[in-house]
Amino acid sequence: MELVRQIRLRVEGGLHARPASELVRLAKRFAARVTLKAGGREALATSSLKLLTLGAKEGDEITLHASGEEAEAALAAVGNYLSAPAQGGETASPGPAPEIFPSAPGAAGQGLGVSPGRAIGPVFVLRQPELTPEPDTIDPAAVETETARALAAQAAVARRCRDGAADPAARAVLIALADLAGDEDWAARIAARIAGGASALAAILASGDEISREIAALDDAYAAARAEDMRAATQLVALELQGKQPVSLADAPDGAVVVADELAAIHLGHGLSRLGGIVTARGAATGHAAILLRAAGVPAVFGAGAALARCEAAEILALDGATGEVIADPGPDVVQAWHAAIAAARDEARALDALRDRPPVTRDGVAVVLAANIGSVADAEKAREAGAMGVGLFRTEFLFLDRADLPGEEEQLAAYSRVLELFPGHDVIIRTLDIGGDKPARGIQVPREDNPFLGLRGIRLCLARPEVFRIQLRALLRAAPRGRLMVMLPMVADVHEIRETRAMIAQARAELVAEGLAHGDFALGIMVETPAAVFCAEDLAAEADFFSIGTNDLTQYVMAADRTNPGVAGLCRADNPAVLAAIARATAAATAAGKLTGVCGEAAGDPALIPFLLRAGVRELSMSPAALPRARRAVLDLSVSG
């Protein structure tokens, strides 16, 4: 019996590579066959390639068909995954970039800036090894051998992708590529061509080209960018078949500007930090290579197109990865200006790094805690390296996002414990689940809301879903003995929300006692990010152990301007007098009650706002690790009483 369900696709950006990869892993958990039908196309839920070529966009109607022993469970899981909005998807490609390099020799041109920063250096042309020609056809007796060769090459490339990076962000990208390289549908196409008399090499190249063309032909800029991944996978599998390794960036000299037709993520696994910059003929801002380059901080411009030959012929290239500007063999004035700008940025970084170990104390002796905002254990490790004095905001929702299931108690316990262990002797403030608004989670179904920013989010959702909240509270209590844990509640607007939470904490503690599980206590504070919390700050300060002002949401609620709406985002400025007055009022109420006040929104890392915050009574500032050096300098240069 076949079950059928119709849904509307709510995955942000549609079924691009990473959601498709995640859907494949979800579908493979069930003893069932699930297919998706949309726009006259059909795809098996266990094939990354088929899902990509489906061309399904966010908002499209999709019909799901499921059959097999676990058809009902599979249909529910796949349907819920696809119909619940995702968070953190990549943005749509801005479209084709104009060709760089106008006709004037050495003139600046405009490409597609995909990774910010300036670079100037000698050109290093990166070309992959040439494939050795092989016969296009084989004897029928060789079909089995050739098929085994091809499948072994696929498996080797998939394995290399999975093992190619330790960094969590890069690993997610490479796992998606691994799923593509080892895709069953591609393997079936290769095997079919070999069975028809094609050699392994011919079958790999022809089927890979066929699939990349199918993807590129989709009328969706983001999905079409995935053709880059397919072309890369095809080249890598073909090279593997012939026992040839892809060229490594380790061969490029320090500070070189790498010029290539196209770079795949697998090429960028090692040696990036030594490079000056990268210019390619092809590639998209949404491509996996661009994502990894931004993460590594390597300036890059894509979109040289037919002008790549001029890039390769140049001795020196200057580029600006923010604007997309590229200059071939620049003149003395440009060289001087570029080097001066790069040197100034480097000097500032060194000056800031020299302050890394200095306690952040103002000139008049006011000690300030500079903590970090994080979303994962990997973020915590980077924050510690950047000199953070603990964690001012651990966004636990990132344990829940971009997955179809919910993290269990043991998984949460491991994450919270590790972060606490990374900051011995320092406070670690963990925010309870803040799902809703611009952070929906597929594993937690909530009614569709016309205005989710004013709906069931933050502590409201936690109290409405006690079965989810209870697991998190148990994990937090069990993690407490590992360090100086503090817990805060998001979106609080009423004292009853604090009291209900304390009652749930007491219940969770009683359960742990009965089960004989070790646990501890923690301070319970709140995020001040609603106008109600500001106006009731005195009452809330009597109930909470501390305040942390979330200036991002507080600003948008005070200004009644959605910060995700470009039309009104300009109103969302934390330095608006109304927002500053709200911060001052909340801080004064906490100070009067003898409670600590911190700030964990973007304003905390703004050197221009730090004087106001400290003079208002704020004594803890939490920000992205990258903002810590400038914030430290701002504190050291400041006199609170002055």
ZAZA-682702 format. One record per residue (C-alpha): x, y, z; residue in one letter. Coordinates in steps of 0.1 Angstrom, whole numbers, padded with zeros to 4 digits, always signed. Layout:
BEGIN
XYZa
...
***
This chain:
BEGIN
+0000+0000+0000m
+0013+0034-0009e
+0007+0065+0013l
+0005+0100-0002v
+0009+0134+0014r
+0010+0168-0002q
+0031+0196+0014i
+0045+0230+0007r
+0083+0232+0008l
+0094+0254+0037r
+0132+0247+0036v
+0149+0280+0031e
+0165+0283-0003g
+0148+0251-0015g
+0164+0216-0018l
+0200+0227-0023h
+0230+0205-0015a
+0230+0205+0023r
+0193+0201+0029p
+0192+0174+0003a
+0221+0156+0020s
+0203+0158+0053e
+0171+0145+0038l
+0189+0115+0023v
+0203+0106+0058r
+0168+0110+0073l
+0151+0089+0046a
+0176+0061+0049k
+0166+0056+0086r
+0134+0039+0075f
+0125+0007+0058a
+0105+0025+0032a
+0107+0040-0003r
+0099+0077-0004v
+0096+0097-0036t
+0091+0134-0041l
+0071+0148-0071k
+0072+0185-0081a
+0068+0203-0113g
+0065+0172-0134g
+0098+0158-0120r
+0103+0129-0096e
+0131+0121-0071a
+0139+0093-0047l
+0144+0107-0012a
+0176+0087-0008t
+0194+0103-0038s
+0211+0136-0034s
+0215+0141-0072l
+0178+0133-0079k
+0168+0158-0051l
+0190+0185-0066l
+0176+0180-0102t
+0141+0181-0088l
+0146+0219-0087g
+0122+0223-0058a
+0121+0259-0045k
+0109+0272-0012e
+0071+0276-0014g
+0067+0248-0041d
+0040+0222-0037e
+0054+0187-0033i
+0037+0154-0033t
+0052+0127-0012l
+0047+0090-0019h
+0058+0063+0006a
+0056+0026+0006s
+0072-0002+0026g
+0073-0015+0062e
+0078+0019+0078e
+0060+0040+0052a
+0039+0058+0077e
+0068+0068+0099a
+0090+0077+0069a
+0062+0099+0054l
+0057+0118+0087a
+0094+0124+0092a
+0101+0135+0056v
+0070+0156+0055g
+0078+0174+0087n
+0114+0180+0077y
+0103+0195+0044l
+0073+0215+0056s
+0091+0232+0086a
+0111+0263+0079p
+0149+0260+0082a
+0173+0285+0097q
+0208+0294+0085g
+0204+0284+0049g
+0227+0301+0024e
+0214+0331+0006t
+0205+0331-0031a
+0232+0338-0055s
+0233+0374-0067p
+0235+0362-0102g
+0262+0364-0129p
+0289+0390-0122a
+0301+0413-0149p
+0334+0402-0165e
+0364+0417-0148i
+0393+0435-0165f
+0381+0462-0190p
+0402+0466-0221s
+0427+0491-0207a
+0458+0472-0196p
+0461+0470-0158g
+0428+0488-0153a
+0406+0478-0123a
+0376+0457-0130g
+0346+0444-0111q
+0342+0407-0104g
+0321+0390-0078l
+0336+0396-0044g
+0329+0364-0024v
+0354+0368+0005s
+0364+0402+0019p
+0399+0415+0024g
+0426+0430+0002r
+0455+0410-0013a
+0484+0416-0037i
+0509+0391-0047g
+0525+0369-0074p
+0503+0349-0096v
+0502+0311-0090f
+0482+0293-0117v
+0465+0262-0104l
+0457+0235-0129r
+0446+0200-0121q
+0465+0170-0137p
+0455+0161-0172e
+0436+0128-0175l
+0454+0101-0195t
+0434+0093-0226p
+0417+0059-0224e
+0395+0040-0249p
+0359+0050-0248d
+0347+0015-0252t
+0355-0019-0236i
+0351-0055-0243d
+0319-0070-0227p
+0341-0093-0206a
+0356-0062-0188a
+0322-0048-0176v
+0325-0062-0141e
+0361-0050-0137t
+0354-0015-0150e
+0323-0012-0129t
+0343-0021-0098a
+0370+0004-0107r
+0345+0032-0111a
+0326+0025-0079l
+0359+0022-0059a
+0369+0056-0072a
+0336+0071-0062q
+0339+0056-0027a
+0375+0069-0023a
+0366+0104-0032v
+0335+0103-0009a
+0358+0090+0019r
+0384+0118+0013r
+0357+0144+0015c
+0344+0131+0048r
+0379+0130+0062d
+0390+0163+0047g
+0384+0188+0075a
+0382+0189+0112a
+0365+0223+0114d
+0328+0217+0120p
+0317+0243+0094a
+0340+0230+0067a
+0331+0194+0076r
+0294+0201+0070a
+0302+0213+0035v
+0325+0184+0027l
+0300+0159+0040i
+0275+0173+0015a
+0301+0169-0012l
+0308+0134-0001a
+0271+0125-0004d
+0272+0139-0039l
+0304+0120-0049a
+0291+0087-0036g
+0255+0092-0048d
+0237+0060-0057e
+0219+0075-0087d
+0253+0087-0102w
+0267+0052-0095a
+0237+0037-0113a
+0242+0059-0143r
+0279+0051-0144i
+0272+0013-0142a
+0245+0016-0169a
+0270+0032-0193r
+0296+0007-0186i
+0271-0021-0191a
+0264-0005-0225g
+0301-0008-0235g
+0316+0025-0222a
+0349+0024-0203s
+0349+0035-0166a
+0365+0068-0174l
+0341+0076-0203a
+0311+0066-0181a
+0323+0088-0152i
+0329+0118-0174l
+0297+0115-0195a
+0274+0109-0166s
+0290+0136-0145g
+0287+0161-0173d
+0251+0150-0179e
+0241+0156-0143i
+0259+0189-0140s
+0241+0201-0171r
+0208+0190-0156e
+0215+0209-0124i
+0228+0240-0143a
+0197+0241-0164a
+0174+0246-0134l
+0158+0280-0134d
+0170+0287-0099d
+0203+0305-0093a
+0211+0287-0061y
+0204+0253-0074a
+0224+0260-0106a
+0254+0269-0085a
+0255+0233-0073r
+0267+0223-0108a
+0301+0236-0095e
+0300+0207-0070d
+0291+0181-0095m
+0318+0192-0119r
+0344+0190-0091a
+0331+0156-0080a
+0334+0143-0116t
+0370+0156-0120q
+0380+0141-0086l
+0365+0107-0093v
+0381+0106-0127a
+0415+0115-0113l
+0411+0089-0085e
+0403+0063-0112l
+0437+0069-0128q
+0455+0071-0095g
+0462+0108-0097k
+0459+0132-0068q
+0444+0167-0072p
+0468+0196-0071v
+0473+0209-0036s
+0474+0246-0027l
+0505+0237-0006a
+0525+0241-0039d
+0516+0278-0040a
+0542+0302-0025p
+0534+0322+0006d
+0513+0352-0002g
+0505+0341-0037a
+0473+0350-0055v
+0459+0317-0069v
+0443+0318-0103v
+0421+0289-0113a
+0393+0281-0137d
+0372+0268-0108e
+0379+0257-0072l
+0360+0230-0054a
+0358+0228-0016a
+0379+0196-0016i
+0408+0216-0031h
+0406+0240-0001l
+0410+0217+0028g
+0446+0226+0036h
+0471+0254+0033g
+0447+0283+0030l
+0462+0305+0057s
+0494+0311+0036r
+0476+0324+0006l
+0473+0360-0004g
+0440+0357-0023g
+0421+0338-0050i
+0407+0347-0084v
+0386+0322-0105t
+0369+0322-0138a
+0338+0305-0124r
+0321+0301-0091g
+0292+0315-0071a
+0290+0334-0038a
+0268+0305-0026t
+0293+0279-0037g
+0310+0256-0012h
+0344+0270-0021a
+0333+0305-0013a
+0319+0294+0020i
+0352+0279+0030l
+0372+0309+0018l
+0351+0333+0039r
+0356+0310+0069a
+0393+0310+0064a
+0395+0348+0058g
+0411+0345+0024v
+0402+0374+0000p
+0386+0360-0031a
+0370+0372-0064v
+0351+0349-0086f
+0338+0356-0122g
+0368+0363-0143a
+0353+0343-0171g
+0370+0347-0205a
+0395+0371-0190a
+0411+0343-0170l
+0439+0341-0196a
+0449+0377-0187r
+0450+0367-0150c
+0472+0338-0158e
+0495+0359-0179a
+0499+0386-0152a
+0529+0385-0129e
+0511+0404-0101i
+0474+0406-0092l
+0458+0430-0067a
+0423+0422-0055l
+0396+0434-0031d
+0374+0405-0020g
+0348+0429-0006a
+0342+0450-0037t
+0353+0425-0064g
+0380+0448-0077e
+0409+0431-0095v
+0439+0448-0111i
+0463+0430-0134a
+0500+0440-0131d
+0491+0472-0111p
+0512+0503-0114g
+0534+0517-0086p
+0507+0539-0072d
+0483+0511-0068v
+0509+0487-0054v
+0518+0513-0028q
+0482+0520-0019a
+0474+0483-0016w
+0504+0475+0005h
+0497+0504+0027a
+0461+0493+0033a
+0472+0457+0040i
+0499+0468+0063a
+0476+0491+0082a
+0451+0462+0087a
+0480+0439+0098r
+0495+0466+0122d
+0461+0471+0138e
+0457+0434+0143a
+0491+0431+0159r
+0484+0461+0182a
+0452+0446+0193l
+0468+0412+0198d
+0494+0428+0220a
+0465+0437+0244l
+0451+0402+0245r
+0464+0393+0280d
+0458+0427+0296r
+0429+0427+0321p
+0401+0449+0307p
+0401+0476+0334v
+0393+0512+0327t
+0417+0540+0334r
+0398+0548+0366d
+0399+0512+0378g
+0365+0497+0368v
+0369+0460+0359a
+0349+0447+0330v
+0343+0412+0319v
+0347+0406+0282l
+0329+0374+0273a
+0319+0357+0240a
+0287+0349+0223n
+0288+0313+0209i
+0266+0288+0193g
+0287+0256+0196s
+0316+0239+0213v
+0338+0248+0183a
+0328+0285+0188d
+0338+0282+0225a
+0372+0269+0215e
+0378+0299+0192k
+0365+0323+0218a
+0390+0310+0243r
+0418+0314+0218e
+0406+0350+0212a
+0409+0358+0250g
+0373+0356+0261a
+0367+0357+0298m
+0340+0332+0297g
+0307+0330+0278v
+0281+0356+0280g
+0257+0339+0256l
+0256+0303+0246f
+0228+0301+0220r
+0216+0266+0226t
+0191+0267+0198e
+0220+0259+0174f
+0219+0224+0188l
+0183+0222+0176f
+0185+0239+0142l
+0191+0224+0107d
+0181+0189+0119r
+0149+0168+0118a
+0152+0154+0153d
+0158+0169+0187l
+0190+0166+0207p
+0186+0143+0237g
+0196+0149+0273e
+0230+0132+0269e
+0239+0152+0237e
+0230+0184+0254q
+0249+0175+0286l
+0280+0168+0266a
+0279+0201+0248a
+0272+0222+0280y
+0299+0203+0300s
+0325+0208+0273r
+0320+0246+0272v
+0321+0248+0310l
+0354+0229+0310e
+0369+0252+0284l
+0364+0282+0308f
+0375+0271+0343p
+0371+0299+0368g
+0349+0320+0345h
+0311+0324+0342d
+0294+0306+0314v
+0260+0319+0307i
+0238+0295+0287i
+0206+0307+0273r
+0177+0283+0272t
+0161+0274+0239l
+0152+0305+0219d
+0133+0290+0190i
+0108+0311+0170g
+0109+0344+0152g
+0138+0341+0128d
+0150+0308+0143k
+0125+0281+0136p
+0135+0244+0143a
+0122+0216+0121r
+0120+0192+0151g
+0096+0215+0170i
+0063+0220+0153q
+0045+0253+0161v
+0014+0267+0144p
+0021+0290+0115r
+0021+0326+0126e
+0016+0358+0107d
+0041+0376+0129n
+0064+0350+0145p
+0086+0377+0162f
+0055+0385+0183l
+0045+0349+0187g
+0054+0317+0204l
+0091+0321+0208r
+0118+0320+0236g
+0105+0312+0271i
+0069+0313+0258r
+0076+0283+0236l
+0096+0265+0263c
+0068+0267+0288l
+0043+0257+0261a
+0064+0226+0253r
+0075+0213+0288p
+0085+0179+0274e
+0113+0197+0254v
+0122+0222+0281f
+0124+0196+0308r
+0151+0177+0290i
+0172+0209+0286q
+0168+0218+0323l
+0179+0183+0334r
+0210+0185+0311a
+0218+0220+0326l
+0215+0208+0362l
+0237+0178+0354r
+0263+0200+0337a
+0264+0225+0366a
+0292+0208+0386p
+0316+0211+0356r
+0321+0249+0361g
+0305+0283+0369r
+0272+0278+0352l
+0246+0306+0348m
+0214+0302+0329v
+0192+0328+0314m
+0157+0329+0299l
+0150+0346+0266p
+0120+0368+0257m
+0108+0373+0293v
+0080+0397+0297a
+0064+0387+0330d
+0076+0375+0365v
+0053+0345+0362h
+0076+0331+0334e
+0105+0331+0359i
+0085+0315+0386r
+0071+0288+0363e
+0107+0280+0352t
+0119+0278+0388r
+0091+0253+0395a
+0102+0232+0365m
+0138+0233+0377i
+0128+0221+0411a
+0108+0192+0395q
+0138+0183+0373a
+0161+0184+0403r
+0138+0161+0423a
+0139+0136+0393e
+0177+0136+0392l
+0178+0130+0430v
+0154+0101+0427a
+0175+0087+0398e
+0208+0091+0417g
+0223+0113+0390l
+0249+0139+0400a
+0238+0175+0395h
+0243+0210+0408g
+0227+0245+0410d
+0230+0276+0388f
+0221+0312+0389a
+0189+0320+0369l
+0188+0353+0350g
+0168+0368+0322i
+0173+0384+0288m
+0160+0420+0288v
+0148+0423+0252e
+0111+0432+0254t
+0097+0466+0263p
+0077+0449+0290a
+0109+0437+0306a
+0122+0473+0307v
+0090+0487+0322f
+0088+0459+0348c
+0125+0458+0354a
+0122+0465+0391e
+0098+0435+0396d
+0119+0412+0374l
+0151+0422+0392a
+0135+0410+0424a
+0130+0375+0409e
+0160+0371+0386a
+0196+0366+0397d
+0210+0387+0369f
+0201+0407+0337f
+0216+0403+0303s
+0204+0429+0278i
+0199+0415+0243g
+0202+0447+0223t
+0194+0432+0189n
+0158+0422+0198d
+0154+0450+0223l
+0162+0475+0195t
+0137+0461+0171q
+0109+0459+0196y
+0115+0494+0210v
+0116+0508+0174m
+0088+0486+0162a
+0110+0477+0132a
+0117+0442+0120d
+0155+0440+0118r
+0152+0414+0090t
+0131+0438+0068n
+0154+0459+0046p
+0128+0486+0043g
+0129+0494+0080v
+0162+0479+0091a
+0178+0513+0092g
+0157+0521+0122l
+0172+0492+0141c
+0201+0512+0156r
+0212+0505+0192a
+0224+0540+0195d
+0189+0554+0191n
+0180+0576+0221p
+0150+0555+0229a
+0170+0523+0229v
+0197+0538+0251l
+0171+0550+0275a
+0157+0515+0278a
+0192+0501+0285i
+0198+0527+0311a
+0165+0520+0329r
+0169+0482+0330a
+0205+0485+0342t
+0195+0510+0369a
+0168+0486+0382a
+0193+0457+0384a
+0219+0478+0401t
+0195+0490+0427a
+0186+0453+0434a
+0223+0444+0437g
+0222+0423+0405k
+0248+0421+0377l
+0239+0435+0343t
+0255+0424+0311g
+0249+0432+0274v
+0251+0404+0248c
+0238+0420+0217g
+0259+0436+0189e
+0261+0468+0209a
+0284+0451+0234a
+0312+0449+0208g
+0307+0484+0194d
+0336+0507+0207p
+0314+0537+0201a
+0287+0524+0225l
+0310+0509+0252i
+0315+0542+0270p
+0277+0546+0274f
+0272+0510+0285l
+0298+0511+0312l
+0287+0545+0325r
+0252+0532+0327a
+0264+0504+0350g
+0269+0475+0327v
+0299+0454+0338r
+0299+0425+0315e
+0301+0427+0277l
+0296+0396+0255s
+0302+0396+0218m
+0315+0377+0188s
+0351+0365+0194p
+0363+0387+0164a
+0350+0419+0182a
+0369+0412+0215l
+0402+0429+0206p
+0387+0462+0197r
+0364+0461+0227a
+0393+0454+0250r
+0411+0485+0236r
+0380+0506+0241a
+0378+0496+0277v
+0415+0502+0284l
+0412+0537+0269d
+0381+0547+0288l
+0375+0565+0321s
+0340+0557+0333v
+0339+0587+0356s
+0353+0610+0329g
***
